[in-house]
Amino acid sequence: MQLTGAEIVVECLKEQGVDTVFGYPGGTILNVYDALYNHSSEIRHVLTSHEQGAAHAADGYARATGKIGVCMATSGPGATNLVTGIATAYMDSVPLVAITCNVNLPALGKDSFQEVDIAGVTMPITKHGYIVKDVNILADTIRKAFSIAGSGRPGPVLVDITKDVTANKCEYEPVKIEHPMDSNKIDEDKLNEIADMINSASKPFIYVGGGAVISGASDEVRELAAIADAPVCDTLMGKGVFDGHDPKYTGMIGMHGTKASNFGVSQCDLLIALGARFSDRVIGSPSTFASEAKIIHIDIDAAEIHKNIHADAFMVGDLETILTALNKKLKQADHSEWLKTIADLKAKYPLAYDDSKLSCPYIMQKIDELTDGKAIITTDVGQHQMWAAQYYTYSEPRTFLSSGGLGTMGYGLGACIGAKVGKPDKICINIAGDGCFRMNMNELATASRYNIPIIEVVINNHVLGMVRQWQTLYYGKRYSQTVLNDSVDFCKVAEGLGCEAILVDSKEAVEPAIRKALECGRPVLLNCIIPEDDKVFPMSSPGAPLTETFDASDLES
């Protein structure tokens, strides 16, 4: 049948099972939006307040559901406004397809109105990018984009379409999309080598990254920990893969990881890295990281092997597939003495905070208690992000969504909206700092427009908290441009954007506010006032060995 390019875009989205698109229209993409109008019962479009919000919402939708997120924007500034969201998805391996439209083909390359080479701009931050100048290749291009975004190590793909292509017609043949299982050939020799290393280890430690979430390997990781009788730590991206209530769980590793994790990894004789990339925020000093241990690295991306830390043994492939085969080769271990050492570290160095005043850790523990640990928590970036990772207990994957690699302030609210759209039966709560909230507060209008009942918790210390913490520790308390103590009233802002708002300025106000937010069925903002000098501990200095992790008591002494 003969269809316009715009109609082909919509039909291809339907082929891929896309049920939701986040975006913002404009001149060059009008034909696509006109086609979407006729399919509103099949594809829901969420109009965000800003294109960056659309990219973050598509990202949050993808992380929460495991599906490929889709966002759309027009040419020029519409397309460039997606860039930060695309880069965020790229750094955290989130499957995303961004569809933009550009000026007509004859006007391309002539500095036409609202023209920008968005494929060129995004080349370093996408798995692949396409410029479609011929309607006859449009359908196949979109199909390839989805295949690339979701296969191997996932990531964002850009499809830029000239406006005339969206108006031109060609023959369209629908295709039934099948997703074949990856062959994932197992190298038996390498698998046996890794099994032997685990079976012979005396002090194994499992280090779980975001790849375990993407692979869906939670059950296999938990089985490995049980058979190998090994403690488990995770990265920011790996939260929920291993149950945070399990006695073997030691908490997060790295700059703001627990002392039990940081010291335990420093003492182990075998470190098993699963879907992790040995980020600088995890390893601290590369030369001293896990220096007593042999290292096993399993990851789907061969480029990560030996990139930051040399591995003594490795396998490249899908983690779930590899662990399924590996677990069958392992002998049931008994490392009770090693686990007692780890338990002693946990007992000696628990996470702790000043319980005499209102604080983010107290708020997170109350949210954990009142949601039974079942909510999807999204965050922005900063102190509140670390507190959310430390003091909420995650027991399932895809329940902690945060910008780990890029560290994008302004990520969380859009991501929370996307997560709630994708998982409407889940409680979805965004934890933001007041600095981050200033960057994306306009997306409250999106939540209220569609009555998406998210909860926006602003941890308001009237400063850029994490930057101030570094200024306190490393810059002689010279608080250059980090004080936000002005007359902006976040509650009035939220109410003006159509949301409920509650001021929380005491510990006693926390539980009633959370209960009201959970029960009201509308988007709600909690403006939580905490002291400006609260700090995230534990902490290790950038590039320092994990054995030098310190907390408030260490600073005092």
C-alpha positions as CSV (number, residue, x, y, z in Angstrom):
1,M,0.0,0.0,0.0
2,Q,1.1,3.6,-0.7
3,L,1.8,5.6,2.5
4,T,3.5,8.9,3.2
5,G,6.8,8.8,5.1
6,A,5.0,10.2,8.2
7,E,2.5,7.3,8.1
8,I,5.4,4.9,7.6
9,V,7.0,6.2,10.8
10,V,3.8,5.5,12.8
11,E,3.3,2.1,11.2
12,C,6.9,1.1,12.0
13,L,6.4,2.2,15.7
14,K,3.4,0.0,15.8
15,E,5.4,-2.9,14.3
16,Q,7.9,-2.5,17.1
17,G,5.2,-2.7,19.8
18,V,5.7,1.0,20.8
19,D,2.7,2.1,22.9
20,T,4.1,5.5,24.2
21,V,6.1,8.3,22.6
22,F,7.4,11.4,24.5
23,G,8.0,14.5,22.5
24,Y,7.3,18.1,21.4
25,P,6.2,19.1,18.0
26,G,7.5,21.8,15.6
27,G,7.5,22.8,12.0
28,T,9.6,20.0,10.4
29,I,8.0,17.2,12.2
30,L,4.4,18.3,11.8
31,N,3.6,15.6,9.2
32,V,4.6,12.9,11.7
33,Y,2.4,14.5,14.4
34,D,-0.5,14.7,11.9
35,A,-0.1,11.0,11.3
36,L,0.1,10.3,15.1
37,Y,-3.2,12.1,15.5
38,N,-5.0,9.3,13.6
39,H,-3.4,6.6,15.8
40,S,-3.9,8.1,19.2
41,S,-5.8,5.1,20.4
42,E,-2.8,2.9,19.6
43,I,0.2,5.1,20.5
44,R,0.0,7.4,23.4
45,H,1.9,10.7,23.0
46,V,3.0,12.5,26.1
47,L,3.7,16.2,25.5
48,T,6.4,17.2,27.8
49,S,7.3,20.8,28.8
50,H,10.7,20.7,27.2
51,E,12.4,18.3,24.7
52,Q,15.0,17.4,27.3
53,G,12.2,16.2,29.5
54,A,10.9,14.1,26.7
55,A,14.3,12.4,26.3
56,H,14.6,11.8,30.1
57,A,11.0,10.5,30.2
58,A,11.7,8.0,27.4
59,D,14.9,7.0,29.3
60,G,12.9,6.4,32.5
61,Y,10.2,4.5,30.6
62,A,13.0,2.2,29.1
63,R,14.8,1.6,32.4
64,A,11.5,0.9,34.3
65,T,10.0,-1.4,31.7
66,G,13.0,-2.9,29.8
67,K,11.4,-1.8,26.5
68,I,12.9,0.7,24.0
69,G,12.0,4.3,24.9
70,V,11.0,6.6,22.1
71,C,11.2,10.4,22.0
72,M,10.5,12.9,19.2
73,A,11.5,16.5,18.4
74,T,11.6,18.9,15.6
75,S,14.7,20.3,13.9
76,G,17.2,22.8,15.2
77,P,16.7,23.7,18.9
78,G,14.1,21.0,19.3
79,A,16.7,18.4,18.2
80,T,19.6,19.9,20.2
81,N,17.4,20.0,23.3
82,L,17.4,16.2,23.2
83,V,21.2,16.0,23.3
84,T,21.7,15.8,27.1
85,G,19.0,13.1,27.4
86,I,20.6,11.1,24.6
87,A,24.0,11.4,26.2
88,T,22.5,10.3,29.6
89,A,21.1,7.2,27.9
90,Y,24.3,6.5,26.1
91,M,26.4,6.6,29.3
92,D,24.1,4.2,31.1
93,S,23.3,1.9,28.2
94,V,19.6,2.7,27.9
95,P,17.8,1.6,24.7
96,L,16.3,4.7,23.1
97,V,15.2,5.7,19.7
98,A,15.2,9.5,19.1
99,I,13.3,10.6,16.0
100,T,13.9,14.1,14.7
101,C,12.9,15.7,11.5
102,N,15.0,18.2,9.5
103,V,14.5,20.8,6.8
104,N,13.6,19.7,3.2
105,L,16.4,18.0,1.3
106,P,17.1,20.9,-1.1
107,A,17.5,23.2,1.9
108,L,19.9,20.8,3.8
109,G,23.4,22.2,4.3
110,K,22.4,25.8,3.6
111,D,22.0,27.1,7.1
112,S,18.2,27.1,6.6
113,F,15.9,28.2,9.4
114,Q,16.0,25.8,12.3
115,E,18.5,23.5,10.5
116,V,21.2,21.7,12.5
117,D,23.3,18.6,11.7
118,I,21.8,16.6,14.6
119,A,23.3,13.3,13.4
120,G,26.7,14.9,13.4
121,V,26.1,16.5,16.8
122,T,25.1,13.2,18.4
123,M,27.6,11.0,16.7
124,P,29.8,10.5,19.8
125,I,26.8,9.8,22.1
126,T,24.7,7.3,20.1
127,K,25.2,3.7,19.1
128,H,24.3,4.8,15.5
129,G,22.7,7.7,13.7
130,Y,20.8,7.9,10.5
131,I,19.8,10.8,8.1
132,V,16.9,9.6,5.9
133,K,16.8,11.4,2.6
134,D,14.7,8.9,0.6
135,V,11.3,7.6,1.7
136,N,12.0,4.2,0.1
137,I,14.5,3.4,2.8
138,L,12.6,4.9,5.7
139,A,10.9,1.8,7.0
140,D,14.0,-0.3,6.9
141,T,16.0,2.4,8.6
142,I,13.6,2.7,11.5
143,R,13.6,-1.1,11.9
144,K,17.4,-1.1,12.0
145,A,17.4,1.7,14.6
146,F,15.2,-0.4,17.0
147,S,17.3,-3.5,16.4
148,I,20.6,-1.6,17.2
149,A,19.1,0.2,20.2
150,G,18.0,-3.0,21.9
151,S,20.7,-5.5,20.9
152,G,24.0,-6.3,22.5
153,R,24.9,-3.5,24.9
154,P,21.8,-1.3,24.5
155,G,22.0,2.4,23.8
156,P,20.4,5.4,22.0
157,V,20.0,5.6,18.2
158,L,19.0,8.7,16.3
159,V,16.9,8.8,13.2
160,D,16.8,12.2,11.5
161,I,14.3,12.5,8.6
162,T,14.1,15.4,6.1
163,K,10.6,17.0,6.1
164,D,10.0,16.2,2.4
165,V,10.6,12.5,3.1
166,T,7.7,12.6,5.6
167,A,5.4,13.9,2.9
168,N,6.6,11.7,0.0
169,K,4.9,8.4,-0.7
170,C,6.1,4.9,-1.4
171,E,5.0,1.3,-1.1
172,Y,4.9,0.1,2.4
173,E,4.9,-3.6,3.4
174,P,4.3,-4.4,7.0
175,V,6.8,-6.7,8.6
176,K,6.2,-8.9,11.7
177,I,9.1,-8.1,14.0
178,E,10.7,-11.0,15.6
179,H,13.5,-10.7,18.2
180,P,15.7,-13.8,17.8
181,M,17.6,-14.9,20.8
182,D,21.3,-14.1,20.7
183,S,23.3,-17.2,20.0
184,N,25.7,-16.4,22.8
185,K,28.1,-19.2,22.2
186,I,29.7,-20.2,25.4
187,D,33.5,-20.6,25.4
188,E,33.7,-23.8,27.5
189,D,37.4,-23.4,28.2
190,K,37.0,-19.9,29.6
191,L,33.9,-21.0,31.5
192,N,35.8,-23.9,33.1
193,E,38.7,-21.5,34.0
194,I,36.3,-19.1,35.7
195,A,34.5,-22.0,37.5
196,D,37.8,-23.3,38.8
197,M,38.8,-19.9,40.1
198,I,35.5,-19.5,42.0
199,N,35.6,-23.1,43.3
200,S,39.1,-22.6,44.7
201,A,38.7,-19.1,46.1
202,S,38.7,-18.6,49.9
203,K,37.5,-15.0,50.0
204,P,35.3,-14.3,46.9
205,F,33.4,-11.1,46.5
206,I,30.8,-10.4,43.9
207,Y,30.6,-6.9,42.4
208,V,27.4,-6.2,40.4
209,G,26.9,-3.4,37.9
210,G,24.1,-2.1,35.6
211,G,24.7,-4.8,33.0
212,A,23.1,-7.3,35.4
213,V,19.9,-5.2,35.4
214,I,19.9,-4.9,31.6
215,S,20.5,-8.6,31.1
216,G,17.7,-9.6,33.5
217,A,20.3,-11.7,35.4
218,S,19.0,-11.0,39.0
219,D,18.0,-14.7,39.7
220,E,21.3,-16.0,38.4
221,V,23.3,-13.5,40.4
222,R,21.5,-14.5,43.6
223,E,22.1,-18.2,42.8
224,L,25.8,-17.5,42.2
225,A,26.0,-15.8,45.6
226,A,24.3,-18.7,47.3
227,I,26.5,-21.4,45.7
228,A,29.8,-19.4,46.0
229,D,28.8,-18.4,49.5
230,A,30.1,-14.9,48.7
231,P,29.2,-11.4,49.8
232,V,27.8,-9.0,47.2
233,C,28.2,-5.3,46.6
234,D,26.7,-3.2,43.8
235,T,27.2,0.0,41.9
236,L,24.7,2.8,41.6
237,M,23.5,1.2,38.4
238,G,23.3,-2.3,39.8
239,K,20.9,-1.6,42.6
240,G,18.1,-4.2,43.2
241,V,19.8,-7.0,41.3
242,F,20.7,-8.5,44.6
243,D,18.2,-8.1,47.5
244,G,19.3,-5.4,49.8
245,H,17.8,-7.2,52.7
246,D,20.0,-10.3,52.2
247,P,22.7,-10.7,54.9
248,K,25.3,-11.2,52.2
249,Y,24.6,-7.8,50.8
250,T,27.3,-5.2,51.9
251,G,25.9,-2.1,50.1
252,M,27.3,0.1,47.4
253,I,30.9,0.2,46.5
254,G,33.0,3.2,45.6
255,M,33.3,6.9,46.4
256,H,30.2,6.9,48.6
257,G,30.1,3.1,49.1
258,T,30.0,1.5,52.5
259,K,33.2,0.7,54.4
260,A,32.1,-2.9,54.5
261,S,32.1,-3.0,50.7
262,N,35.2,-0.9,50.1
263,F,37.3,-2.7,52.8
264,G,35.8,-6.1,51.9
265,V,36.8,-5.8,48.2
266,S,40.2,-4.6,49.3
267,Q,40.6,-7.9,51.4
268,C,39.1,-10.4,49.0
269,D,41.2,-13.0,47.1
270,L,38.7,-13.1,44.1
271,L,36.6,-10.3,42.7
272,I,33.8,-11.4,40.4
273,A,32.7,-8.4,38.3
274,L,29.3,-8.9,36.7
275,G,28.1,-6.4,34.1
276,A,30.2,-3.6,35.6
277,R,32.7,-1.3,33.9
278,F,35.1,-0.4,36.8
279,S,34.1,3.3,36.7
280,D,36.5,5.8,38.3
281,R,33.9,6.5,40.9
282,V,33.9,2.9,41.9
283,I,37.6,1.9,41.9
284,G,39.3,5.1,43.2
285,S,43.0,4.4,42.7
286,P,43.3,1.8,39.9
287,S,46.7,0.6,41.1
288,T,45.3,-0.3,44.6
289,F,41.8,-1.5,43.7
290,A,41.3,-5.1,44.8
291,S,45.0,-5.5,44.9
292,E,44.9,-8.7,46.9
293,A,42.5,-10.4,44.4
294,K,42.4,-12.1,41.1
295,I,39.7,-10.5,39.0
296,I,37.0,-12.2,36.9
297,H,35.1,-9.8,34.5
298,I,31.9,-10.8,32.6
299,D,30.4,-8.2,30.4
300,I,28.5,-8.0,27.0
301,D,30.9,-5.3,25.7
302,A,34.4,-6.5,24.8
303,A,35.6,-2.9,24.9
304,E,35.1,-2.9,28.7
305,I,37.5,-5.8,29.2
306,H,40.9,-4.5,30.5
307,K,39.8,-0.9,29.8
308,N,40.1,0.3,33.4
309,I,41.2,-2.7,35.4
310,H,43.1,-5.8,34.1
311,A,41.1,-9.0,34.4
312,D,42.7,-12.3,35.1
313,A,39.9,-14.1,33.4
314,F,36.9,-12.8,31.4
315,M,34.0,-13.7,29.3
316,V,32.2,-11.5,26.8
317,G,28.5,-12.2,26.3
318,D,25.0,-11.9,27.8
319,L,25.4,-12.2,31.6
320,E,22.2,-14.2,32.2
321,T,23.2,-16.8,29.7
322,I,26.8,-17.1,31.0
323,L,25.8,-17.3,34.6
324,T,23.2,-19.9,33.9
325,A,25.9,-22.1,32.4
326,L,28.5,-21.1,35.1
327,N,26.3,-21.8,38.1
328,K,26.0,-25.5,36.9
329,K,29.7,-25.9,37.1
330,L,30.2,-24.5,40.6
331,K,30.5,-26.6,43.8
332,Q,28.5,-25.5,46.9
333,A,31.0,-23.5,48.9
334,D,31.2,-22.8,52.6
335,H,32.9,-19.5,53.3
336,S,31.4,-18.9,56.8
337,E,34.7,-17.5,58.2
338,W,35.0,-15.0,55.3
339,L,31.3,-14.1,55.7
340,K,31.8,-13.5,59.4
341,T,34.7,-11.1,58.6
342,I,32.3,-9.2,56.3
343,A,29.5,-9.3,58.9
344,D,32.0,-7.8,61.4
345,L,32.8,-5.0,59.0
346,K,29.1,-4.3,58.5
347,A,28.6,-4.2,62.3
348,K,31.6,-2.1,62.9
349,Y,30.9,0.4,60.1
350,P,27.2,0.8,59.6
351,L,25.6,3.6,57.7
352,A,24.9,6.3,60.2
353,Y,23.5,9.8,60.3
354,D,22.4,12.4,62.9
355,D,18.9,11.3,63.9
356,S,18.2,14.4,66.0
357,K,17.1,16.5,63.1
358,L,15.3,16.3,59.8
359,S,17.6,14.8,57.1
360,C,17.4,13.1,53.8
361,P,18.5,9.7,55.2
362,Y,15.6,9.9,57.7
363,I,13.2,10.8,54.8
364,M,14.4,7.9,52.6
365,Q,14.0,5.4,55.5
366,K,10.4,6.7,56.0
367,I,9.7,6.4,52.3
368,D,11.1,2.8,52.4
369,E,8.9,2.0,55.4
370,L,5.7,3.5,54.0
371,T,6.1,2.0,50.5
372,D,7.3,-1.4,51.8
373,G,10.4,-1.0,49.6
374,K,8.3,-1.6,46.5
375,A,8.4,1.9,44.9
376,I,10.4,2.9,41.8
377,I,12.8,5.6,43.0
378,T,14.2,8.0,40.5
379,T,16.8,10.6,41.4
380,D,18.5,13.7,40.1
381,V,22.2,14.0,40.8
382,G,24.0,15.1,44.0
383,Q,23.9,14.4,47.7
384,H,20.2,13.3,47.6
385,Q,21.1,10.8,44.9
386,M,23.7,9.1,47.2
387,W,21.3,9.2,50.2
388,A,18.6,7.6,48.0
389,A,21.0,4.9,47.0
390,Q,22.2,4.3,50.6
391,Y,19.0,4.5,52.7
392,Y,16.3,2.9,50.6
393,T,16.5,-0.8,50.5
394,Y,16.1,-2.1,46.9
395,S,15.0,-5.7,46.5
396,E,14.1,-5.8,42.8
397,P,15.9,-4.6,39.6
398,R,14.6,-1.6,37.6
399,T,13.4,0.1,40.8
400,F,16.3,2.6,41.1
401,L,16.7,4.9,38.1
402,S,19.4,7.5,38.1
403,S,21.9,9.1,35.9
404,G,25.1,7.3,36.8
405,G,27.6,7.8,34.0
406,L,26.8,11.4,32.9
407,G,25.5,12.7,36.2
408,T,22.7,14.7,34.7
409,M,21.1,17.3,37.0
410,G,17.5,17.6,35.9
411,Y,17.2,14.0,34.9
412,G,14.9,12.7,37.7
413,L,11.5,14.3,37.2
414,G,11.2,13.5,33.5
415,A,12.5,9.9,34.2
416,C,9.9,9.6,37.0
417,I,7.1,10.6,34.6
418,G,8.3,8.1,32.1
419,A,8.6,5.3,34.7
420,K,5.0,6.0,35.9
421,V,3.7,6.0,32.4
422,G,5.4,2.6,31.7
423,K,4.6,1.1,35.1
424,P,1.3,2.7,36.1
425,D,0.7,0.2,39.0
426,K,4.0,1.2,40.7
427,I,4.5,4.0,43.1
428,C,7.0,6.3,41.4
429,I,8.9,8.8,43.5
430,N,11.6,11.3,42.4
431,I,14.2,12.4,44.9
432,A,15.6,15.8,43.8
433,G,17.9,18.4,45.2
434,D,16.8,22.1,45.1
435,G,19.5,22.8,42.6
436,C,18.3,20.0,40.3
437,F,14.6,20.9,40.7
438,R,15.4,24.4,39.4
439,M,16.5,22.7,36.1
440,N,13.4,20.7,35.5
441,M,10.6,22.0,37.6
442,N,8.6,22.8,34.4
443,E,7.9,19.1,34.0
444,L,5.5,19.3,36.9
445,A,3.2,20.9,34.3
446,T,3.5,17.6,32.3
447,A,2.6,15.6,35.3
448,S,-0.4,17.8,36.1
449,R,-1.6,18.0,32.5
450,Y,-2.0,14.2,32.4
451,N,-2.6,13.8,36.1
452,I,0.3,11.4,36.4
453,P,0.5,10.7,40.2
454,I,4.2,10.9,40.8
455,I,5.7,12.2,44.0
456,E,8.5,14.8,43.7
457,V,10.6,15.0,46.9
458,V,12.8,18.1,46.9
459,I,15.6,17.8,49.4
460,N,16.0,21.5,49.9
461,N,19.1,22.7,51.7
462,H,19.3,26.0,49.8
463,V,22.7,25.1,48.4
464,L,24.3,23.0,45.7
465,G,24.9,20.3,48.3
466,M,27.5,18.0,46.7
467,V,29.5,20.9,45.3
468,R,29.4,22.6,48.7
469,Q,30.6,19.4,50.3
470,W,33.6,19.4,48.0
471,Q,34.2,23.1,48.7
472,T,34.1,22.3,52.4
473,L,36.5,19.4,52.2
474,Y,38.9,20.5,49.4
475,Y,38.4,24.2,48.7
476,G,38.8,25.9,52.1
477,K,35.0,26.5,52.5
478,R,35.0,29.0,49.7
479,Y,31.4,28.6,48.7
480,S,31.7,30.2,45.2
481,Q,28.2,30.3,43.5
482,T,26.7,27.4,45.5
483,V,24.3,29.2,47.8
484,L,20.7,29.2,46.6
485,N,19.1,31.0,49.5
486,D,16.6,33.2,47.6
487,S,12.9,33.9,47.7
488,V,11.8,31.1,45.3
489,D,8.9,29.2,47.0
490,F,8.8,25.7,45.6
491,C,5.4,25.0,47.0
492,K,3.8,27.9,45.2
493,V,5.7,26.9,42.0
494,A,4.2,23.4,42.3
495,E,0.7,24.7,43.0
496,G,1.0,27.2,40.1
497,L,1.9,24.2,37.8
498,G,-1.2,22.3,38.9
499,C,0.2,20.0,41.6
500,E,-0.3,19.5,45.3
501,A,2.4,20.8,47.5
502,I,3.4,20.1,51.1
503,L,6.1,21.9,53.2
504,V,8.1,19.5,55.3
505,D,10.2,21.3,57.8
506,S,10.4,18.9,60.8
507,K,10.8,15.2,61.4
508,E,7.3,15.0,62.7
509,A,5.9,16.3,59.4
510,V,7.6,13.6,57.3
511,E,5.3,10.6,57.8
512,P,2.0,12.5,57.4
513,A,3.3,14.2,54.3
514,I,4.4,10.9,52.6
515,R,1.1,9.3,53.5
516,K,-0.9,12.2,52.0
517,A,1.2,12.1,48.9
518,L,0.7,8.3,48.5
519,E,-3.1,8.6,49.0
520,C,-4.1,11.7,47.0
521,G,-3.9,10.3,43.5
522,R,-2.4,13.5,42.0
523,P,1.2,14.7,41.4
524,V,2.6,16.0,44.7
525,L,5.6,18.0,45.7
526,L,7.2,17.6,49.1
527,N,9.5,20.6,49.9
528,C,11.8,19.1,52.6
529,I,14.0,21.7,54.4
530,I,17.2,20.2,55.7
531,P,20.4,21.8,57.0
532,E,22.8,23.3,54.4
533,D,25.9,21.5,55.7
534,D,24.6,17.9,55.9
535,K,27.2,15.7,54.1
536,V,27.2,12.3,52.4
537,F,29.3,9.7,54.2
538,P,31.1,7.5,53.8
539,M,33.4,9.1,51.2
540,S,36.7,8.4,49.6
541,S,38.6,11.2,47.9
542,P,38.8,11.2,44.1
543,G,41.6,8.8,43.0
544,A,42.3,7.6,46.5
545,P,42.4,4.0,47.5
546,L,39.2,2.5,48.8
547,T,41.0,1.6,52.0
548,E,41.1,5.3,52.8
549,T,37.3,5.7,52.9
550,F,36.3,8.1,55.7
551,D,33.2,9.3,57.5
552,A,32.3,12.1,59.8
553,S,33.9,10.5,62.9
554,D,37.2,10.0,60.9
555,L,37.2,13.8,60.1
556,E,36.6,14.7,63.7
557,S,39.5,12.5,64.9
